[in-house]
């Protein structure tokens, strides 16, 4: 899954509070978290690296063109420590290489959809999101 750079009109624009928190994160080295972010249509469900659930949701909504409040997030890993994030500085979409470094396993593919397994759950790109 490769995501292009955000067009300027869709750039993630954090609020003043989020910018302030981001500065705090840099000073305190707050851990990046992994979120499973979904929407009701499940067309673009995928993982986001972010410092908080609200940042993960806002990033997903802006990147995928959803409205504010359309995305739902679920914390999957509370502290991700990678030397390098494949898509750059969080918040960002997660690449398969990132997931495999964290301990996810390839769960095969179905036509036009990729899946990974973690802690007994299967997460599926887009479509219906997560299988149990």
For each residue, the residues with C-beta under 8 A, 3 or more apart:
1: 46 93 95 96 114 125
2: 95
3: 63 87 92 93
4:
5:
6: 10 11 12 62 63
7: 10 11
8: 11
9:
10: 6 7 62 63 65
11: 6 7 8 62
12: 6 58 59 62 63 91
13: 62
14: 18 19 22 55 58
15: 18 19
16: 19 20
17: 20 21
18: 14 15 21 22 54 55 58
19: 14 15 16 22 23
20: 16 17 23 24
21: 17 18 24 25 51 52
22: 14 18 19 25 26 51
23: 19 20 26 27
24: 20 21 27 28 30
25: 21 22 28 29 30 51
26: 22 23 29
27: 23 24
28: 24 25
29: 25 26
30: 24 25 51
31: 78 79 80 81
32: 49 50 51 79 80 85 90
33: 49 50 51 52 53 56 75 77 78 79 80
34: 47 48 49 75 76 77 80 94 102
35: 47 48 49 50 53 56 73 74 75 76
36: 45 46 47 73 74 76 123 129 130
37: 45 46 47 48 56 57 60 71 72 73 74
38: 42 45 71 72 73 74 129 130
39: 42 43 44 45 60 64 66 70 71 72
40: 70
41:
42: 38 39 45 126 127 128 129
43: 39 126 127
44: 39 60 64 66 126
45: 36 37 38 39 42 123 124 125 126 127 128 129 130
46: 1 36 37 60 93 94 125 126
47: 34 35 36 37 76 93 94 99 123
48: 34 35 37 56 59 60 73 90 91 92 93 94
49: 32 33 34 35 56 80 85 87 90 91 92 93 94 98
50: 32 33 35 53 55 56 59 90 91
51: 21 22 25 30 32 33 55 90 91
52: 21 33 55 56
53: 33 35 50 56 57 73 75
54: 18 57 58
55: 14 18 50 51 52 58 59 91
56: 33 35 37 48 49 50 52 53 59 60 71 73 91
57: 37 53 54 60 61 71 72 73
58: 12 14 18 54 55 61 62 68 71 91
59: 12 48 50 55 56 62 63 91 92
60: 37 39 44 46 48 56 57 63 64 66 71 73
61: 57 58 64 65 66 67 68 69 70 71
62: 6 10 11 12 13 58 59 65
63: 3 6 10 12 59 60 93
64: 39 44 60 61
65: 10 61 62
66: 39 44 60 61 70 71
67: 61 70
68: 58 61
69: 61
70: 39 40 61 66 67
71: 37 38 39 56 57 58 60 61 66
72: 37 38 39 57
73: 35 36 37 38 48 53 56 57 60
74: 35 36 37 38
75: 33 34 35 53 78
76: 34 35 36 47 118
77: 33 34 80 102
78: 31 33 75
79: 31 32 33
80: 31 32 33 34 49 77 102
81: 31
82: 85 98 101 102
83:
84:
85: 32 49 82 88 89 90 92 98
86: 94 95 97 98
87: 3 49 92 93 94 95 98
88: 85 92
89: 85 92
90: 32 48 49 50 51 85
91: 12 48 49 50 51 55 56 58 59
92: 3 48 49 59 85 87 88 89
93: 1 3 46 47 48 49 63 87
94: 34 46 47 48 49 86 87 98 99
95: 1 2 86 87 98 99
96: 1 99 100 106 114 116
97: 86 100 101
98: 49 82 85 86 87 94 95 101 102
99: 47 94 95 96 102 104 116 118
100: 96 97 103 104 105 106
101: 82 97 98
102: 34 77 80 82 98 99 118
103: 100 118
104: 99 100 116 117 118
105: 100 116 117 118
106: 96 100 115 116 117
107: 115 116 117 122 123
108: 115
109: 113 114 115
110: 113 115 124
111:
112:
113: 109 110 124 125 126 127
114: 1 96 109 124 125
115: 106 107 108 109 110 122 123 124 125 131
116: 96 99 104 105 106 107 122 123
117: 104 105 106 107 120 121 122 123
118: 76 99 102 103 104 105 121 123
119:
120: 117
121: 117 118 130 131 132
122: 107 115 116 117 130 131 132
123: 36 45 47 107 115 116 117 118 129 130 131
124: 45 110 113 114 115 127 128 129 130 131
125: 1 45 46 113 114 115
126: 42 43 44 45 46 113 129
127: 42 43 45 113 124
128: 42 45 124 131
129: 36 38 42 45 123 124 126
130: 36 38 45 121 122 123 124
131: 115 121 122 123 124 128
132: 121 122
